[in-house]
Each structure stands twice: as C-alpha cells, then as structure tokens.
Amino acid sequence: MPKFKIPTRRLLASLLLLTSAATAAQADVTLSPAFGDHMVIQQGMEAPIWGNANPGEEVSIQFAGHERKTVADAQGKWMIRLPVLKAEPNQTGQSMTITGKNAITLNDILIGEVWVCSGQSNMQWQLLSSDNGKEVASKANHPRIRILHVKTSATGEKLEDTFNGQWQVCSPESIERFSAVAYYFGREIEKEVDVPVGLIGTYLGGTI
C-alpha cells in the first residue's frame, strides 16, 4: 500500500485551526430564544434572563444602567434576574449586553407589561381571518406593542430552548397572522395602562 505523508507544519496548522474552532464553539454564551431584539421586559419584578455557557463561566448582563452577574452551573446553564424596573409611557428602546467569553447585544428593548396568550383554536384564530381583519391589520401600527409567537407542540415536547420565534414590533405585516384575541386584548391593555405591552402567543388548536 502506498504511504502518504502530510508535511508536519501543515498538520500542526490544521490541528491548531480545528482546536481554535472547537474552543470558540464551546466558549460562546447563548441566550434562550425567548429573548431578542424588540422584546418587552416585565416591570415591577426581578425579570429572569437565561441561557447557556461553559460550566463555571462568568456571565454578566448590562441593562438600563444596571449590571448583574452569575456563573454557569455544571450543566452550563445560567440565569440572571434583573433589578425591579419601572415602565414609562414615552420610553425609547434600550440595548442589553450579555457578556461571557463573547458578547451578545440586543436592541430596542422596552419595559412594560408582558402577557402569555395561550389556548386552543379560539386563541389561535388569526387576525386576518377575523371580522374585518384585513382592515384592522392595515391600521395596526403600534410601536409599543411587541409580539412573540412560540410554536407549540402537540406532543408536549419542551421547546423553550429550540423554538424559532422572534420578537417583532406590532405592524400591519407582523400582526396579520398573530392571534386576533391576543391582538385586541393587547391593544386595550396598552390604552388602559399606557405603557409598552409584550404579547407571547403560545397556542395550538385541539391541545388539552
């Protein structure tokens, strides 16, 4: 059999590249997909933010003039609770930075009231399919209302770290296929409390 020799320098260089790539992949601090640009943080409580990192890695969060730190546990999971924050009617979006061996920056974050909108087909019914839904959606420009659709599973599978949803600003385009019940509820709540509102849609027809 013929023998193929790889030059030592080339072999060492390849090994170093592979090692560096593996180390970078392990070192990345990650966030649960529940958090992202345009989200709303619940006011009046120590709202939790969580994700993954290397076991024992220090993780910090800077937001709204505060900094909080923690250390990832033996499974690489971490959670930081923010200080109690107060919503203001005319606030502008803020940035949040999560730092470990890498850094993640989230933008346009508001503080307000967050509601989970869960249920079956009645809650799943899209705004576009409701009475006058197309006309209502065309006027749904509400920059203080933010929506997140969590795609649920009929099998009961836990999806808190794997779902594909992302926070969006309420607009005619983003709200069309969101829950009609959740939208009308959120619109009234925003008027009543006069602060930003986050709506998390977790619904699936026919589930128990």
C-alpha positions as CSV (number, residue, x, y, z in Angstrom):
1,M,0.0,0.0,0.0
2,P,1.3,3.5,-0.8
3,K,2.0,5.7,2.2
4,F,1.0,9.4,2.1
5,K,3.0,11.8,4.3
6,I,1.5,15.1,5.4
7,P,4.1,17.8,6.0
8,T,4.4,18.3,9.7
9,R,3.9,22.1,9.5
10,R,0.7,21.7,7.6
11,L,-0.6,19.0,10.0
12,L,0.1,21.2,13.0
13,A,-1.6,24.2,11.4
14,S,-4.7,22.2,10.7
15,L,-4.8,20.9,14.2
16,L,-4.5,24.4,15.6
17,L,-7.3,25.6,13.4
18,L,-9.6,22.7,14.5
19,T,-8.7,23.3,18.2
20,S,-9.4,27.0,17.9
21,A,-12.8,26.4,16.2
22,A,-13.8,23.9,18.9
23,T,-12.8,26.2,21.7
24,A,-14.7,29.1,20.2
25,A,-17.8,27.0,19.8
26,Q,-17.6,25.8,23.4
27,A,-17.0,29.3,24.7
28,D,-20.0,31.1,23.2
29,V,-22.5,32.4,25.7
30,T,-26.0,31.8,24.2
31,L,-29.5,33.1,25.1
32,S,-32.8,31.3,25.2
33,P,-34.7,32.2,22.0
34,A,-37.3,33.8,24.3
35,F,-35.1,36.9,24.3
36,G,-34.2,39.1,21.4
37,D,-34.4,42.5,19.7
38,H,-37.6,44.4,20.3
39,M,-38.7,42.4,23.3
40,V,-40.5,43.7,26.4
41,I,-39.2,43.2,29.9
42,Q,-41.8,42.8,32.6
43,Q,-41.9,45.8,35.0
44,G,-42.2,45.6,38.8
45,M,-40.4,42.3,39.3
46,E,-36.9,40.8,39.0
47,A,-37.4,39.5,35.5
48,P,-35.2,36.5,34.6
49,I,-32.9,36.2,31.6
50,W,-31.3,32.8,31.0
51,G,-29.2,30.8,28.5
52,N,-26.1,28.6,28.2
53,A,-22.4,28.9,28.5
54,N,-19.4,26.8,29.5
55,P,-19.7,25.3,33.0
56,G,-18.2,27.7,35.5
57,E,-18.1,30.6,33.0
58,E,-19.0,34.0,34.5
59,V,-21.8,35.8,32.7
60,S,-22.9,39.4,33.1
61,I,-25.8,41.5,31.9
62,Q,-25.8,45.3,31.5
63,F,-29.2,46.9,31.0
64,A,-30.9,50.1,32.0
65,G,-27.9,51.3,33.9
66,H,-27.6,48.1,36.0
67,E,-25.2,45.2,35.9
68,R,-25.8,41.7,37.2
69,K,-23.5,38.7,37.2
70,T,-23.7,34.9,37.7
71,V,-21.7,31.8,37.0
72,A,-23.0,29.0,34.7
73,D,-23.7,25.7,36.6
74,A,-22.2,22.3,36.0
75,Q,-24.6,21.8,33.0
76,G,-23.6,25.1,31.5
77,K,-27.0,26.7,32.3
78,W,-27.2,30.2,33.8
79,M,-29.9,32.7,34.9
80,I,-29.7,36.3,35.9
81,R,-32.6,38.2,37.5
82,L,-32.7,41.9,36.5
83,P,-33.4,44.6,39.2
84,V,-37.0,45.7,39.6
85,L,-37.7,48.1,36.7
86,K,-40.5,50.6,36.1
87,A,-42.2,51.3,32.8
88,E,-42.6,54.8,31.5
89,P,-45.2,55.8,28.8
90,N,-42.8,57.5,26.4
91,Q,-39.7,55.5,26.7
92,T,-37.2,54.7,23.9
93,G,-35.8,51.3,23.2
94,Q,-32.7,50.3,25.2
95,S,-29.8,48.0,24.5
96,M,-28.9,44.9,26.6
97,T,-25.4,43.4,26.6
98,I,-24.8,39.8,27.7
99,T,-21.1,39.1,28.2
100,G,-19.1,36.0,28.9
101,K,-16.2,34.9,26.8
102,N,-18.2,36.5,23.9
103,A,-20.8,39.3,23.9
104,I,-24.4,39.5,22.7
105,T,-26.2,42.8,22.2
106,L,-29.9,43.0,22.0
107,N,-31.5,46.3,20.8
108,D,-34.8,48.2,21.1
109,I,-35.9,46.7,24.4
110,L,-38.9,48.2,26.2
111,I,-40.1,47.8,29.8
112,G,-43.8,47.2,30.4
113,E,-46.4,44.5,30.8
114,V,-45.9,41.0,29.4
115,W,-48.8,38.7,28.8
116,V,-48.8,35.0,27.8
117,C,-51.7,34.3,25.4
118,S,-52.3,30.6,25.5
119,G,-55.1,28.3,24.4
120,Q,-56.6,26.2,21.6
121,S,-58.2,27.2,18.2
122,N,-60.1,30.2,19.5
123,M,-56.8,31.8,20.7
124,Q,-55.0,30.6,17.5
125,W,-57.6,32.3,15.2
126,Q,-55.6,34.8,13.2
127,L,-56.4,38.4,13.0
128,L,-56.5,38.2,9.2
129,S,-59.3,35.7,9.4
130,S,-61.4,37.6,11.9
131,D,-64.2,40.0,11.1
132,N,-62.8,43.0,9.2
133,G,-59.4,41.5,10.0
134,K,-57.7,42.8,6.9
135,E,-58.8,46.4,7.5
136,V,-57.9,46.2,11.2
137,A,-54.5,44.8,10.4
138,S,-53.8,47.5,7.9
139,K,-54.1,50.1,10.7
140,A,-52.2,48.1,13.4
141,N,-49.2,50.4,13.8
142,H,-48.4,50.1,17.5
143,P,-44.7,50.6,18.2
144,R,-45.3,50.0,21.9
145,I,-46.9,46.6,21.4
146,R,-44.4,43.7,20.7
147,I,-45.3,40.2,19.8
148,L,-43.6,36.8,20.0
149,H,-45.1,33.6,18.5
150,V,-43.9,30.5,20.2
151,K,-44.7,27.5,18.0
152,T,-46.1,24.8,20.4
153,S,-46.0,21.1,20.0
154,A,-49.0,18.7,20.3
155,T,-46.7,16.0,21.7
156,G,-45.9,18.0,24.8
157,E,-42.2,18.4,23.7
158,K,-40.4,21.1,25.7
159,L,-39.4,23.8,23.2
160,E,-38.1,26.6,25.5
161,D,-34.6,26.3,24.0
162,T,-35.4,25.3,20.4
163,F,-38.4,27.3,19.0
164,N,-37.8,29.6,16.1
165,G,-39.9,32.6,17.1
166,Q,-38.6,36.2,17.3
167,W,-39.9,39.4,18.9
168,Q,-41.5,41.8,16.4
169,V,-42.9,45.3,16.6
170,C,-46.6,45.3,16.0
171,S,-47.2,46.4,12.4
172,P,-49.7,45.6,9.7
173,E,-47.3,43.0,8.3
174,S,-46.3,41.3,11.6
175,I,-49.8,41.2,13.2
176,E,-51.8,39.7,10.3
177,R,-51.2,36.0,11.3
178,F,-51.0,36.6,15.0
179,S,-53.8,35.7,17.4
180,A,-56.9,38.0,16.9
181,V,-57.9,37.6,20.6
182,A,-54.3,38.4,21.7
183,Y,-54.1,41.5,19.5
184,Y,-57.4,43.0,20.6
185,F,-56.5,42.3,24.2
186,G,-53.1,43.8,23.9
187,R,-54.4,46.9,22.2
188,E,-56.9,47.6,25.0
189,I,-54.3,46.9,27.7
190,E,-51.9,49.3,26.1
191,K,-54.5,52.0,26.2
192,E,-55.5,51.3,29.7
193,V,-52.1,51.1,31.4
194,D,-50.3,53.5,29.0
195,V,-47.0,51.5,28.9
196,P,-45.5,49.1,26.4
197,V,-47.1,45.6,26.1
198,G,-45.5,42.3,25.2
199,L,-47.7,39.5,23.9
200,I,-46.4,36.0,23.8
201,G,-48.6,33.7,21.7
202,T,-48.4,30.0,22.7
203,Y,-51.5,28.3,21.2
204,L,-52.4,25.2,19.3
205,G,-55.9,24.0,18.3
206,G,-57.0,20.8,19.8
207,T,-54.5,20.5,22.6
208,I,-55.5,19.6,26.1
